[in-house]
Amino acid sequence: MSFGLYVLDDDGKPRLLCSRPSDREGLLHWAAWVTKNRERMRVALDVCGDAEVSTVFLGINLGVREALRPLVFETEVWRDGTMHVAGRTGTLEQARTLHKRVLQSLKAAQHDGPSTAPHSSE
């Protein structure tokens, strides 16, 4: 995994702040940004039946390959106290799109009968 701590710029684009775990100053700056920007980190939150769909800016690259775009947004489905990762994305636009797709999938499944939370192929 490629280490990276990110913040959002004024346009909602991820910006690399710290790329080395040993960068104490960068880590402290990132932690202060996260503390001050909790509300900005929530992209979307919806309830659909017994499930909650949450999409957030993590601020941490969870991508497994260095060559790929950093995956710093995550969409989760919470049901019965259990979290299922529906997917991770690299941009705010992709995060919003994934959130909508997951929500639509859950709504469609409610009309078709019992469902399980979508799972990521990542």
C-alpha positions as CSV (number, residue, x, y, z in Angstrom):
1,M,0.0,0.0,0.0
2,S,1.3,3.4,-0.9
3,F,1.2,5.6,2.2
4,G,-0.5,9.0,1.8
5,L,-2.5,11.5,3.9
6,Y,-4.8,13.8,2.0
7,V,-6.9,16.9,2.6
8,L,-9.5,18.4,0.4
9,D,-8.8,21.6,-1.4
10,D,-11.4,24.4,-1.8
11,D,-12.8,22.6,-4.9
12,G,-13.2,19.2,-3.1
13,K,-10.2,17.7,-4.8
14,P,-7.9,15.5,-2.7
15,R,-4.4,17.0,-2.2
16,L,-1.5,15.0,-0.9
17,L,-0.3,16.5,2.4
18,C,2.0,13.8,3.8
19,S,3.6,10.9,2.0
20,R,6.0,9.5,4.6
21,P,4.8,7.9,7.9
22,S,7.9,9.4,9.6
23,D,6.8,13.0,8.7
24,R,5.7,14.0,12.1
25,E,4.9,17.6,11.1
26,G,2.8,16.5,8.1
27,L,1.0,14.0,10.3
28,L,0.1,16.7,12.9
29,H,-1.0,19.1,10.2
30,W,-3.3,16.4,8.7
31,A,-4.7,15.5,12.1
32,A,-5.5,19.2,12.7
33,W,-7.2,19.5,9.3
34,V,-9.3,16.4,10.0
35,T,-10.4,17.7,13.4
36,K,-11.4,21.0,11.9
37,N,-13.1,19.6,8.8
38,R,-15.2,16.7,10.1
39,E,-18.4,18.0,8.4
40,R,-16.6,18.5,5.0
41,M,-15.5,14.9,5.2
42,R,-19.0,13.6,5.0
43,V,-20.0,13.3,1.3
44,A,-23.5,11.8,1.8
45,L,-25.6,9.9,4.3
46,D,-28.9,8.1,3.5
47,V,-31.2,5.6,5.2
48,C,-32.8,2.9,3.1
49,G,-35.0,0.5,5.0
50,D,-32.8,-1.2,7.6
51,A,-29.6,0.0,6.0
52,E,-27.6,3.2,6.2
53,V,-25.4,4.3,3.3
54,S,-22.5,6.5,4.2
55,T,-19.9,8.0,1.9
56,V,-16.9,9.9,3.5
57,F,-13.6,11.4,2.6
58,L,-11.1,9.2,4.6
59,G,-8.1,11.4,4.0
60,I,-5.9,8.2,3.9
61,N,-4.9,6.4,0.7
62,L,-6.4,2.9,0.9
63,G,-5.2,2.0,-2.6
64,V,-3.2,-1.1,-2.9
65,R,-1.1,-0.2,-5.9
66,E,1.1,2.9,-6.1
67,A,0.4,3.3,-9.8
68,L,-3.3,3.7,-9.3
69,R,-5.0,6.9,-8.3
70,P,-5.2,7.2,-4.5
71,L,-8.5,5.8,-3.1
72,V,-9.4,8.3,-0.4
73,F,-13.3,8.2,-0.4
74,E,-15.2,5.2,0.9
75,T,-18.9,4.2,0.6
76,E,-20.1,1.9,3.4
77,V,-23.4,0.2,4.0
78,W,-24.3,-0.3,7.6
79,R,-26.9,-2.9,8.5
80,D,-27.6,-4.6,11.9
81,G,-24.5,-3.0,13.3
82,T,-22.2,-4.4,10.7
83,M,-20.3,-2.3,8.1
84,H,-19.9,-3.5,4.6
85,V,-17.5,-1.6,2.3
86,A,-19.3,-1.0,-0.9
87,G,-16.4,0.6,-2.7
88,R,-13.6,3.2,-2.6
89,T,-13.0,6.0,-5.1
90,G,-10.4,8.7,-5.8
91,T,-12.5,11.7,-6.6
92,L,-15.5,13.5,-5.1
93,E,-17.5,13.0,-8.2
94,Q,-16.8,9.2,-8.3
95,A,-17.7,9.1,-4.6
96,R,-21.1,10.8,-5.2
97,T,-21.8,8.5,-8.1
98,L,-21.0,5.3,-6.2
99,H,-23.2,6.5,-3.3
100,K,-26.1,7.0,-5.6
101,R,-25.6,3.6,-7.3
102,V,-25.4,1.8,-3.9
103,L,-28.6,3.6,-2.7
104,Q,-30.4,2.7,-5.9
105,S,-29.3,-0.9,-5.6
106,L,-30.6,-1.1,-2.1
107,K,-34.0,0.5,-3.0
108,A,-34.4,-1.9,-6.0
109,A,-33.6,-4.8,-3.7
110,Q,-36.2,-3.7,-1.2
111,H,-38.8,-4.0,-4.0
112,D,-37.5,-7.4,-5.1
113,G,-37.3,-9.0,-1.7
114,P,-34.5,-9.7,0.9
115,S,-31.2,-8.2,0.0
116,T,-27.6,-8.2,1.1
117,A,-25.3,-5.2,1.1
118,P,-23.3,-4.7,-2.1
119,H,-19.7,-5.6,-1.9
120,S,-16.7,-3.9,-3.5
121,S,-14.7,-5.6,-6.2
122,E,-11.7,-3.6,-5.1
